[in-house]
Amino acid sequence: MPRYEFRCRTCDDTFEVSRPMAESSAPADCPVGHSDTVKLLSAVAVGGTSSAPAPSGGGCCGGGGCC
């Protein structure tokens, strides 16, 4: 289940809530009970490996990327 990060504007506490994606935009009270909270944008970390080779050649510098 996805976790969403919120910040309480009253006590400045940051907390996480686990909920289904269908409820991602629903408001959340802070652990102390304040209702003036804002959902934070979170960076997504994706890990793993790939068996596909990295692209080579091309690009403006011949290294597969742009300068």
PyMOL Python script that loads the backbone (N, CA, C, O; Angstrom):
from pymol import cmd

cmd.read_pdbstr("""\
ATOM      1  N   MET A   1       0.855  -1.170   0.000  1.00  0.00           N
ATOM      2  CA  MET A   1       0.000   0.000   0.000  1.00  0.00           C
ATOM      3  C   MET A   1       0.905   1.237   0.000  1.00  0.00           C
ATOM      4  O   MET A   1       1.868   1.295   0.765  1.00  0.00           O
ATOM      5  N   PRO A   2       0.610   2.213  -0.837  1.00  0.00           N
ATOM      6  CA  PRO A   2       1.443   3.423  -0.905  1.00  0.00           C
ATOM      7  C   PRO A   2       1.416   4.223   0.393  1.00  0.00           C
ATOM      8  O   PRO A   2       0.436   4.213   1.138  1.00  0.00           O
ATOM      9  N   ARG A   3       2.522   4.914   0.637  1.00  0.00           N
ATOM     10  CA  ARG A   3       2.634   5.782   1.810  1.00  0.00           C
ATOM     11  C   ARG A   3       2.716   7.218   1.312  1.00  0.00           C
ATOM     12  O   ARG A   3       3.426   7.519   0.353  1.00  0.00           O
ATOM     13  N   TYR A   4       1.986   8.088   1.974  1.00  0.00           N
ATOM     14  CA  TYR A   4       1.947   9.499   1.603  1.00  0.00           C
ATOM     15  C   TYR A   4       2.443  10.328   2.780  1.00  0.00           C
ATOM     16  O   TYR A   4       2.106  10.058   3.933  1.00  0.00           O
ATOM     17  N   GLU A   5       3.242  11.332   2.474  1.00  0.00           N
ATOM     18  CA  GLU A   5       3.822  12.185   3.507  1.00  0.00           C
ATOM     19  C   GLU A   5       3.028  13.483   3.617  1.00  0.00           C
ATOM     20  O   GLU A   5       2.693  14.111   2.613  1.00  0.00           O
ATOM     21  N   PHE A   6       2.737  13.867   4.849  1.00  0.00           N
ATOM     22  CA  PHE A   6       1.997  15.090   5.137  1.00  0.00           C
ATOM     23  C   PHE A   6       2.778  15.934   6.138  1.00  0.00           C
ATOM     24  O   PHE A   6       3.624  15.423   6.871  1.00  0.00           O
ATOM     25  N   ARG A   7       2.481  17.237   6.160  1.00  0.00           N
ATOM     26  CA  ARG A   7       3.045  18.138   7.168  1.00  0.00           C
ATOM     27  C   ARG A   7       1.901  18.905   7.805  1.00  0.00           C
ATOM     28  O   ARG A   7       1.008  19.407   7.122  1.00  0.00           O
ATOM     29  N   CYS A   8       1.946  18.986   9.136  1.00  0.00           N
ATOM     30  CA  CYS A   8       0.935  19.724   9.884  1.00  0.00           C
ATOM     31  C   CYS A   8       1.352  21.196   9.915  1.00  0.00           C
ATOM     32  O   CYS A   8       2.477  21.521  10.294  1.00  0.00           O
ATOM     33  N   ARG A   9       0.449  22.069   9.519  1.00  0.00           N
ATOM     34  CA  ARG A   9       0.750  23.506   9.525  1.00  0.00           C
ATOM     35  C   ARG A   9       0.668  24.087  10.939  1.00  0.00           C
ATOM     36  O   ARG A   9       1.228  25.150  11.206  1.00  0.00           O
ATOM     37  N   THR A  10      -0.021  23.402  11.835  1.00  0.00           N
ATOM     38  CA  THR A  10      -0.178  23.904  13.193  1.00  0.00           C
ATOM     39  C   THR A  10       1.051  23.607  14.047  1.00  0.00           C
ATOM     40  O   THR A  10       1.598  24.507  14.685  1.00  0.00           O
ATOM     41  N   CYS A  11       1.489  22.336  14.061  1.00  0.00           N
ATOM     42  CA  CYS A  11       2.624  21.962  14.921  1.00  0.00           C
ATOM     43  C   CYS A  11       3.903  21.688  14.134  1.00  0.00           C
ATOM     44  O   CYS A  11       4.930  21.364  14.731  1.00  0.00           O
ATOM     45  N   ASP A  12       3.861  21.811  12.796  1.00  0.00           N
ATOM     46  CA  ASP A  12       5.013  21.625  11.914  1.00  0.00           C
ATOM     47  C   ASP A  12       5.578  20.203  11.943  1.00  0.00           C
ATOM     48  O   ASP A  12       6.736  19.991  11.586  1.00  0.00           O
ATOM     49  N   ASP A  13       4.771  19.235  12.364  1.00  0.00           N
ATOM     50  CA  ASP A  13       5.178  17.827  12.391  1.00  0.00           C
ATOM     51  C   ASP A  13       5.018  17.242  10.990  1.00  0.00           C
ATOM     52  O   ASP A  13       4.068  17.580  10.284  1.00  0.00           O
ATOM     53  N   THR A  14       5.928  16.376  10.587  1.00  0.00           N
ATOM     54  CA  THR A  14       5.826  15.655   9.323  1.00  0.00           C
ATOM     55  C   THR A  14       5.511  14.204   9.651  1.00  0.00           C
ATOM     56  O   THR A  14       6.136  13.615  10.534  1.00  0.00           O
ATOM     57  N   PHE A  15       4.542  13.621   8.943  1.00  0.00           N
ATOM     58  CA  PHE A  15       4.125  12.252   9.224  1.00  0.00           C
ATOM     59  C   PHE A  15       3.706  11.561   7.942  1.00  0.00           C
ATOM     60  O   PHE A  15       3.437  12.212   6.932  1.00  0.00           O
ATOM     61  N   GLU A  16       3.652  10.228   7.990  1.00  0.00           N
ATOM     62  CA  GLU A  16       3.272   9.429   6.831  1.00  0.00           C
ATOM     63  C   GLU A  16       1.962   8.712   7.098  1.00  0.00           C
ATOM     64  O   GLU A  16       1.643   8.365   8.234  1.00  0.00           O
ATOM     65  N   VAL A  17       1.210   8.498   6.023  1.00  0.00           N
ATOM     66  CA  VAL A  17      -0.054   7.774   6.096  1.00  0.00           C
ATOM     67  C   VAL A  17      -0.052   6.719   4.994  1.00  0.00           C
ATOM     68  O   VAL A  17       0.245   7.027   3.840  1.00  0.00           O
ATOM     69  N   SER A  18      -0.381   5.482   5.341  1.00  0.00           N
ATOM     70  CA  SER A  18      -0.542   4.416   4.347  1.00  0.00           C
ATOM     71  C   SER A  18      -2.010   4.332   3.987  1.00  0.00           C
ATOM     72  O   SER A  18      -2.870   4.204   4.859  1.00  0.00           O
ATOM     73  N   ARG A  19      -2.293   4.406   2.689  1.00  0.00           N
ATOM     74  CA  ARG A  19      -3.687   4.329   2.235  1.00  0.00           C
ATOM     75  C   ARG A  19      -3.711   3.920   0.777  1.00  0.00           C
ATOM     76  O   ARG A  19      -2.707   4.059   0.079  1.00  0.00           O
ATOM     77  N   PRO A  20      -4.850   3.413   0.303  1.00  0.00           N
ATOM     78  CA  PRO A  20      -4.961   3.038  -1.114  1.00  0.00           C
ATOM     79  C   PRO A  20      -4.802   4.258  -2.024  1.00  0.00           C
ATOM     80  O   PRO A  20      -5.080   5.384  -1.610  1.00  0.00           O
ATOM     81  N   MET A  21      -4.366   4.038  -3.233  1.00  0.00           N
ATOM     82  CA  MET A  21      -4.174   5.129  -4.186  1.00  0.00           C
ATOM     83  C   MET A  21      -5.475   5.881  -4.450  1.00  0.00           C
ATOM     84  O   MET A  21      -5.450   7.079  -4.729  1.00  0.00           O
ATOM     85  N   ALA A  22      -6.607   5.191  -4.365  1.00  0.00           N
ATOM     86  CA  ALA A  22      -7.899   5.846  -4.594  1.00  0.00           C
ATOM     87  C   ALA A  22      -8.178   6.918  -3.548  1.00  0.00           C
ATOM     88  O   ALA A  22      -8.996   7.809  -3.781  1.00  0.00           O
ATOM     89  N   GLU A  23      -7.505   6.844  -2.392  1.00  0.00           N
ATOM     90  CA  GLU A  23      -7.696   7.815  -1.315  1.00  0.00           C
ATOM     91  C   GLU A  23      -6.494   8.746  -1.162  1.00  0.00           C
ATOM     92  O   GLU A  23      -6.339   9.389  -0.123  1.00  0.00           O
ATOM     93  N   SER A  24      -5.647   8.823  -2.184  1.00  0.00           N
ATOM     94  CA  SER A  24      -4.393   9.585  -2.076  1.00  0.00           C
ATOM     95  C   SER A  24      -4.612  11.072  -1.818  1.00  0.00           C
ATOM     96  O   SER A  24      -3.779  11.707  -1.172  1.00  0.00           O
ATOM     97  N   SER A  25      -5.697  11.633  -2.301  1.00  0.00           N
ATOM     98  CA  SER A  25      -5.914  13.068  -2.123  1.00  0.00           C
ATOM     99  C   SER A  25      -6.806  13.403  -0.924  1.00  0.00           C
ATOM    100  O   SER A  25      -7.119  14.571  -0.690  1.00  0.00           O
ATOM    101  N   ALA A  26      -7.212  12.394  -0.174  1.00  0.00           N
ATOM    102  CA  ALA A  26      -8.054  12.639   1.005  1.00  0.00           C
ATOM    103  C   ALA A  26      -7.240  13.350   2.082  1.00  0.00           C
ATOM    104  O   ALA A  26      -6.050  13.074   2.232  1.00  0.00           O
ATOM    105  N   PRO A  27      -7.858  14.260   2.832  1.00  0.00           N
ATOM    106  CA  PRO A  27      -7.134  14.948   3.908  1.00  0.00           C
ATOM    107  C   PRO A  27      -6.749  13.981   5.022  1.00  0.00           C
ATOM    108  O   PRO A  27      -7.364  12.927   5.184  1.00  0.00           O
ATOM    109  N   ALA A  28      -5.724  14.352   5.789  1.00  0.00           N
ATOM    110  CA  ALA A  28      -5.265  13.517   6.905  1.00  0.00           C
ATOM    111  C   ALA A  28      -4.991  14.404   8.111  1.00  0.00           C
ATOM    112  O   ALA A  28      -4.349  15.447   7.982  1.00  0.00           O
ATOM    113  N   ASP A  29      -5.467  14.002   9.268  1.00  0.00           N
ATOM    114  CA  ASP A  29      -5.158  14.706  10.514  1.00  0.00           C
ATOM    115  C   ASP A  29      -3.781  14.283  10.992  1.00  0.00           C
ATOM    116  O   ASP A  29      -3.379  13.136  10.794  1.00  0.00           O
ATOM    117  N   CYS A  30      -3.056  15.196  11.619  1.00  0.00           N
ATOM    118  CA  CYS A  30      -1.742  14.853  12.162  1.00  0.00           C
ATOM    119  C   CYS A  30      -1.931  13.955  13.388  1.00  0.00           C
ATOM    120  O   CYS A  30      -3.035  13.884  13.928  1.00  0.00           O
ATOM    121  N   PRO A  31      -0.877  13.271  13.834  1.00  0.00           N
ATOM    122  CA  PRO A  31      -0.982  12.373  14.988  1.00  0.00           C
ATOM    123  C   PRO A  31      -1.494  13.063  16.256  1.00  0.00           C
ATOM    124  O   PRO A  31      -2.055  12.402  17.129  1.00  0.00           O
ATOM    125  N   VAL A  32      -1.307  14.381  16.366  1.00  0.00           N
ATOM    126  CA  VAL A  32      -1.766  15.118  17.538  1.00  0.00           C
ATOM    127  C   VAL A  32      -3.251  15.470  17.408  1.00  0.00           C
ATOM    128  O   VAL A  32      -3.905  15.781  18.403  1.00  0.00           O
ATOM    129  N   GLY A  33      -3.785  15.423  16.173  1.00  0.00           N
ATOM    130  CA  GLY A  33      -5.194  15.690  15.954  1.00  0.00           C
ATOM    131  C   GLY A  33      -5.517  16.959  15.195  1.00  0.00           C
ATOM    132  O   GLY A  33      -6.689  17.262  14.972  1.00  0.00           O
ATOM    133  N   HIS A  34      -4.499  17.707  14.794  1.00  0.00           N
ATOM    134  CA  HIS A  34      -4.747  18.920  14.007  1.00  0.00           C
ATOM    135  C   HIS A  34      -5.204  18.537  12.595  1.00  0.00           C
ATOM    136  O   HIS A  34      -4.736  17.550  12.029  1.00  0.00           O
ATOM    137  N   SER A  35      -6.107  19.315  12.048  1.00  0.00           N
ATOM    138  CA  SER A  35      -6.615  19.003  10.711  1.00  0.00           C
ATOM    139  C   SER A  35      -6.026  19.888   9.616  1.00  0.00           C
ATOM    140  O   SER A  35      -6.288  19.649   8.437  1.00  0.00           O
ATOM    141  N   ASP A  36      -5.242  20.897   9.970  1.00  0.00           N
ATOM    142  CA  ASP A  36      -4.644  21.798   8.983  1.00  0.00           C
ATOM    143  C   ASP A  36      -3.331  21.201   8.492  1.00  0.00           C
ATOM    144  O   ASP A  36      -2.251  21.582   8.943  1.00  0.00           O
ATOM    145  N   THR A  37      -3.446  20.245   7.547  1.00  0.00           N
ATOM    146  CA  THR A  37      -2.269  19.556   7.035  1.00  0.00           C
ATOM    147  C   THR A  37      -2.166  19.742   5.531  1.00  0.00           C
ATOM    148  O   THR A  37      -3.143  20.083   4.864  1.00  0.00           O
ATOM    149  N   VAL A  38      -0.980  19.514   5.014  1.00  0.00           N
ATOM    150  CA  VAL A  38      -0.737  19.611   3.577  1.00  0.00           C
ATOM    151  C   VAL A  38       0.032  18.368   3.142  1.00  0.00           C
ATOM    152  O   VAL A  38       0.954  17.922   3.825  1.00  0.00           O
ATOM    153  N   LYS A  39      -0.361  17.817   1.993  1.00  0.00           N
ATOM    154  CA  LYS A  39       0.321  16.650   1.440  1.00  0.00           C
ATOM    155  C   LYS A  39       1.606  17.110   0.770  1.00  0.00           C
ATOM    156  O   LYS A  39       1.601  18.070   0.000  1.00  0.00           O
ATOM    157  N   LEU A  40       2.703  16.427   1.059  1.00  0.00           N
ATOM    158  CA  LEU A  40       4.001  16.788   0.495  1.00  0.00           C
ATOM    159  C   LEU A  40       4.279  15.967  -0.750  1.00  0.00           C
ATOM    160  O   LEU A  40       3.801  14.841  -0.886  1.00  0.00           O
ATOM    161  N   LEU A  41       5.046  16.532  -1.644  1.00  0.00           N
ATOM    162  CA  LEU A  41       5.504  15.788  -2.810  1.00  0.00           C
ATOM    163  C   LEU A  41       6.706  14.968  -2.387  1.00  0.00           C
ATOM    164  O   LEU A  41       7.639  15.488  -1.776  1.00  0.00           O
ATOM    165  N   SER A  42       6.683  13.704  -2.708  1.00  0.00           N
ATOM    166  CA  SER A  42       7.762  12.814  -2.311  1.00  0.00           C
ATOM    167  C   SER A  42       8.513  12.329  -3.531  1.00  0.00           C
ATOM    168  O   SER A  42       7.923  12.084  -4.583  1.00  0.00           O
ATOM    169  N   ALA A  43       9.807  12.193  -3.385  1.00  0.00           N
ATOM    170  CA  ALA A  43      10.621  11.613  -4.441  1.00  0.00           C
ATOM    171  C   ALA A  43      10.437  10.108  -4.412  1.00  0.00           C
ATOM    172  O   ALA A  43      10.376   9.509  -3.339  1.00  0.00           O
ATOM    173  N   VAL A  44      10.349   9.498  -5.570  1.00  0.00           N
ATOM    174  CA  VAL A  44      10.170   8.060  -5.661  1.00  0.00           C
ATOM    175  C   VAL A  44      11.521   7.436  -5.964  1.00  0.00           C
ATOM    176  O   VAL A  44      12.194   7.821  -6.920  1.00  0.00           O
ATOM    177  N   ALA A  45      11.908   6.479  -5.151  1.00  0.00           N
ATOM    178  CA  ALA A  45      13.161   5.758  -5.383  1.00  0.00           C
ATOM    179  C   ALA A  45      12.827   4.426  -6.034  1.00  0.00           C
ATOM    180  O   ALA A  45      12.063   3.630  -5.488  1.00  0.00           O
ATOM    181  N   VAL A  46      13.398   4.195  -7.191  1.00  0.00           N
ATOM    182  CA  VAL A  46      13.174   2.947  -7.893  1.00  0.00           C
ATOM    183  C   VAL A  46      14.519   2.267  -8.041  1.00  0.00           C
ATOM    184  O   VAL A  46      15.465   2.850  -8.570  1.00  0.00           O
ATOM    185  N   GLY A  47      14.601   1.052  -7.580  1.00  0.00           N
ATOM    186  CA  GLY A  47      15.864   0.323  -7.666  1.00  0.00           C
ATOM    187  C   GLY A  47      15.690  -0.938  -8.480  1.00  0.00           C
ATOM    188  O   GLY A  47      14.579  -1.306  -8.861  1.00  0.00           O
ATOM    189  N   GLY A  48      16.784  -1.580  -8.736  1.00  0.00           N
ATOM    190  CA  GLY A  48      16.733  -2.826  -9.476  1.00  0.00           C
ATOM    191  C   GLY A  48      17.851  -2.890 -10.490  1.00  0.00           C
ATOM    192  O   GLY A  48      18.694  -1.997 -10.585  1.00  0.00           O
ATOM    193  N   THR A  49      17.834  -3.952 -11.230  1.00  0.00           N
ATOM    194  CA  THR A  49      18.846  -4.131 -12.257  1.00  0.00           C
ATOM    195  C   THR A  49      18.153  -4.412 -13.574  1.00  0.00           C
ATOM    196  O   THR A  49      16.982  -4.789 -13.617  1.00  0.00           O
ATOM    197  N   SER A  50      18.882  -4.224 -14.616  1.00  0.00           N
ATOM    198  CA  SER A  50      18.346  -4.469 -15.944  1.00  0.00           C
ATOM    199  C   SER A  50      19.314  -5.353 -16.697  1.00  0.00           C
ATOM    200  O   SER A  50      20.529  -5.192 -16.585  1.00  0.00           O
ATOM    201  N   SER A  51      18.786  -6.272 -17.452  1.00  0.00           N
ATOM    202  CA  SER A  51      19.650  -7.129 -18.263  1.00  0.00           C
ATOM    203  C   SER A  51      19.869  -6.535 -19.645  1.00  0.00           C
ATOM    204  O   SER A  51      20.675  -7.051 -20.419  1.00  0.00           O
ATOM    205  N   ALA A  52      19.169  -5.466 -19.962  1.00  0.00           N
ATOM    206  CA  ALA A  52      19.326  -4.815 -21.259  1.00  0.00           C
ATOM    207  C   ALA A  52      20.583  -3.955 -21.247  1.00  0.00           C
ATOM    208  O   ALA A  52      20.847  -3.265 -20.263  1.00  0.00           O
ATOM    209  N   PRO A  53      21.359  -3.985 -22.319  1.00  0.00           N
ATOM    210  CA  PRO A  53      22.564  -3.146 -22.372  1.00  0.00           C
ATOM    211  C   PRO A  53      22.204  -1.668 -22.472  1.00  0.00           C
ATOM    212  O   PRO A  53      21.160  -1.305 -23.013  1.00  0.00           O
ATOM    213  N   ALA A  54      23.072  -0.834 -21.948  1.00  0.00           N
ATOM    214  CA  ALA A  54      22.875   0.614 -22.020  1.00  0.00           C
ATOM    215  C   ALA A  54      23.033   1.069 -23.463  1.00  0.00           C
ATOM    216  O   ALA A  54      23.854   0.511 -24.191  1.00  0.00           O
ATOM    217  N   PRO A  55      22.275   2.056 -23.892  1.00  0.00           N
ATOM    218  CA  PRO A  55      22.421   2.560 -25.259  1.00  0.00           C
ATOM    219  C   PRO A  55      23.808   3.149 -25.472  1.00  0.00           C
ATOM    220  O   PRO A  55      24.403   3.710 -24.552  1.00  0.00           O
ATOM    221  N   SER A  56      24.309   3.019 -26.675  1.00  0.00           N
ATOM    222  CA  SER A  56      25.639   3.571 -26.968  1.00  0.00           C
ATOM    223  C   SER A  56      25.593   4.307 -28.302  1.00  0.00           C
ATOM    224  O   SER A  56      24.732   4.064 -29.147  1.00  0.00           O
ATOM    225  N   GLY A  57      26.543   5.208 -28.456  1.00  0.00           N
ATOM    226  CA  GLY A  57      26.622   5.976 -29.687  1.00  0.00           C
ATOM    227  C   GLY A  57      25.510   6.995 -29.796  1.00  0.00           C
ATOM    228  O   GLY A  57      24.684   7.112 -28.890  1.00  0.00           O
ATOM    229  N   GLY A  58      25.477   7.730 -30.885  1.00  0.00           N
ATOM    230  CA  GLY A  58      24.437   8.707 -31.102  1.00  0.00           C
ATOM    231  C   GLY A  58      24.609   9.889 -30.174  1.00  0.00           C
ATOM    232  O   GLY A  58      25.642  10.012 -29.515  1.00  0.00           O
ATOM    233  N   GLY A  59      23.652  10.731 -30.112  1.00  0.00           N
ATOM    234  CA  GLY A  59      23.740  11.908 -29.254  1.00  0.00           C
ATOM    235  C   GLY A  59      24.679  12.929 -29.823  1.00  0.00           C
ATOM    236  O   GLY A  59      25.392  12.653 -30.788  1.00  0.00           O
ATOM    237  N   CYS A  60      24.691  14.091 -29.248  1.00  0.00           N
ATOM    238  CA  CYS A  60      25.505  15.179 -29.798  1.00  0.00           C
ATOM    239  C   CYS A  60      27.002  14.992 -29.522  1.00  0.00           C
ATOM    240  O   CYS A  60      27.828  15.603 -30.199  1.00  0.00           O
ATOM    241  N   CYS A  61      27.356  14.175 -28.557  1.00  0.00           N
ATOM    242  CA  CYS A  61      28.768  14.008 -28.209  1.00  0.00           C
ATOM    243  C   CYS A  61      29.258  12.597 -28.477  1.00  0.00           C
ATOM    244  O   CYS A  61      30.414  12.286 -28.188  1.00  0.00           O
ATOM    245  N   GLY A  62      28.416  11.741 -29.017  1.00  0.00           N
ATOM    246  CA  GLY A  62      28.816  10.371 -29.307  1.00  0.00           C
ATOM    247  C   GLY A  62      28.801   9.490 -28.071  1.00  0.00           C
ATOM    248  O   GLY A  62      29.182   8.323 -28.161  1.00  0.00           O
ATOM    249  N   GLY A  63      28.379   9.997 -26.921  1.00  0.00           N
ATOM    250  CA  GLY A  63      28.394   9.195 -25.705  1.00  0.00           C
ATOM    251  C   GLY A  63      27.006   8.754 -25.276  1.00  0.00           C
ATOM    252  O   GLY A  63      26.845   8.223 -24.177  1.00  0.00           O
ATOM    253  N   GLY A  64      26.013   8.958 -26.105  1.00  0.00           N
ATOM    254  CA  GLY A  64      24.678   8.504 -25.770  1.00  0.00           C
ATOM    255  C   GLY A  64      23.854   9.532 -25.021  1.00  0.00           C
ATOM    256  O   GLY A  64      22.691   9.273 -24.710  1.00  0.00           O
ATOM    257  N   GLY A  65      24.421  10.686 -24.723  1.00  0.00           N
ATOM    258  CA  GLY A  65      23.663  11.709 -24.010  1.00  0.00           C
ATOM    259  C   GLY A  65      23.953  13.068 -24.612  1.00  0.00           C
ATOM    260  O   GLY A  65      24.717  13.183 -25.571  1.00  0.00           O
ATOM    261  N   CYS A  66      23.365  14.058 -24.067  1.00  0.00           N
ATOM    262  CA  CYS A  66      23.597  15.397 -24.565  1.00  0.00           C
ATOM    263  C   CYS A  66      24.547  16.127 -23.636  1.00  0.00           C
ATOM    264  O   CYS A  66      24.545  15.872 -22.432  1.00  0.00           O
ATOM    265  N   CYS A  67      25.344  17.011 -24.158  1.00  0.00           N
ATOM    266  CA  CYS A  67      26.373  17.707 -23.382  1.00  0.00           C
ATOM    267  C   CYS A  67      25.789  18.706 -22.432  1.00  0.00           C
ATOM    268  O   CYS A  67      26.527  19.374 -21.707  1.00  0.00           O
TER     269      CYS A  67
END
""", "prot")
cmd.dss("prot")
cmd.show_as("cartoon", "prot")
cmd.util.cbc("prot")
cmd.orient("prot")
